[in-house]
Amino acid sequence: MLLHKVKEMTDPVIRDILDFLPLSTIKSMDLKTSLLLYREMWLKKYFPPDIIGLIGYKKLLDAPHLKWSDELWSSSYKIDRIFYYHMCAPIMVGVDPYNRPFVAIRTWCCGHYQVNVFYQKYSDINTEWTHSSSSPYQWMPDVHTNIFSDNYIKTAIRDIVKYGSFSTKHFPVFEFYMV
């Protein structure tokens, strides 16, 4: 029965509807279990263990999918045009047309929403991840480096996801809150 339900979720219409729902909002246990299996398979397919460990397995599993649109990237194909109004949850996940997975995190600081995006830099190398933002205030340094090799970035991501807030060394008087 569950395998049949998981196969049904490969239907694009059903998948698109279910991808945008946080798991916590689904009441039917049969549907919830099927969706959980589908999302687990999807998560393991696209996200390396380092990202899963950094963001958290449960958070990524519950995160709604951000449906891709060409307006979400710049002419240089950086995923840096995701704004707060594209997001229905503080953490959202997705995959671009080049099969590069990404995680978008929405925060609040100084009366403004910010969105920081962490994404796989090259479609064929899942160990090279970088970040970008379309926001004036960033809690990430303005360098595009592999996030796995930068302890400051890893700490910032862990703190904002785990505690919901973060004070940055780049803007020491600002507190960023995940909203």
N, C-alpha and C positions, 0 to 999 in steps of 0.2 A: 504494500500500500504506500509506504513512504517513498520507495524508489520511484513509483509511478508519479507521485506528487512532485518529486525533484525533477523528473523528466518534463513534467508539465511546465515547470518554471523556465525551461529553455525557450518556451514560446515568448517572443519579444513583448507582446502586449501584457501578459501576466507578469513577466519579469520586470518590466518597466514600472508597473503599479507597485509590486512588492518591494522593489529596490529602494523606493523612497520612504518606506515606513520603518521607523525604529522598531526593533524587535519587541521592545517593552510595550508597544501600543497594540500588539496583536493578541487577541484573547483566545482564539481557537488553538488548543494545544497541538492538534494534528497539523494545522497550517504552520504554526510556530516551529514545530520540530522539522517540518519539511523545508521551511525557509532557512532555518539554522543550518541544516545539512548543505543546502545550496550555497549559502554565504561562506561556510567553512571551506567548501571546495573552491570557490571563487577567490577567497582570501589566500589560500595556500598556492593557488596558481599564479597570482600576481605579486604578492608581497613577500620579500625575503624575511628570514627570521630576525634580522637586525631591526627592521622597521616594526615588525610585530612586537618585539621586545621593548622597543623604545616608546611606542604609542600605547601598547597594551592590547592583548588579544581580544578581551571582552569589549573594549572601546571600539576597536576596528570592526568587530563582528556586529555591533549594534549601530554603527554609523550608517546613515542613509547614503545612497549613491547619488553623486552629482552627475546628472545627465550631461554628456558632452555637447558642447556647441562651439563652433569656430570662434565665437567672440571671446572665449576663455583664454586664448593665447595671443601673443604678439606676433609680429611679422618674423621674428627670429625663432619662433616655435618654442619660446619659453612659456610655461604655464603661469602667467603673471597677470592675467586679467580677470581673476575671480574676485568679485566684490561681495560685500556682506549680503546684498539683496539676491544673490544667486544661491544663498545657503539657507536651509530650513532648520539646521542644527549646528551646534558649535564645532563639531567634527564631522566632515563628510569625506567620502572616498570616491574614486572614479578611475577611469582609464581613458586616455586620449586615443585618437585614431591611429597612432603609431604603437599602440599597446604599451604605453608607459603609464604605470599606475601612479596615482598621486593621493595625497592626504591634504585636505584644506582645513585650517584651524582658524575660527573666527574669534577675535578678542576685542576688548573695549579699553580705550585709554584716552584721557583728555577730551572726552566728549565725542570721540570718533570710533567707528568700527574699523578694525583692521582684519585682513585675511592674509595669513602666511600659508604658502603652499610648499609642500615637500614632495618632490617627484623624481622618478627614475630619469636620469639624464639621457641615457641612450637606450633604445628599445631592445638591444641585444645584450646589455650588461646590467644585471639587476643589483650589482654591488656599488654602482656609482649613482648616488642620489644627491640632489642639490635642492635649493630652495629659492623662492621668489616671493614678492609681495607687490600688491597694487596699492599699498597704503602709505600715507605720509609718515606715520610713526611706526617703526618696526622694532620688534624685540629680537630680531636677528641681525647680525652684522651684514653690511652691504657687500658681501663677497659671495661668489658662487663657487663654493668648494664642496667636496664630498662631505656630507654631514656626518658620516661615520668616523671621519678622522678629526673632527673638531669637538673637543670635550665641552666647550662653552655651549655650542649648539645643542649637543645631546642633553646637557643639564637643563637648558632652557626649555626644550621640548618636554622632557620628563616633568619638570616643575609645573608648566602651564597645564599639562594634561592631568597630572596627579593631584595638584593642589588648587588648580583653577586660577592661579595668579603667578606673577613673576616680576621681579625687579631686575632691570637690565643694566649692565655696566655701560651701555651706550647712552641710555637715558636714565641715570640713577635716581632722578626725582619722580620718575613715572612708574606707576604700577600697571601692569597689563592683566586684565581679567578675561577668562574665557567665558563667552556669553553665547 
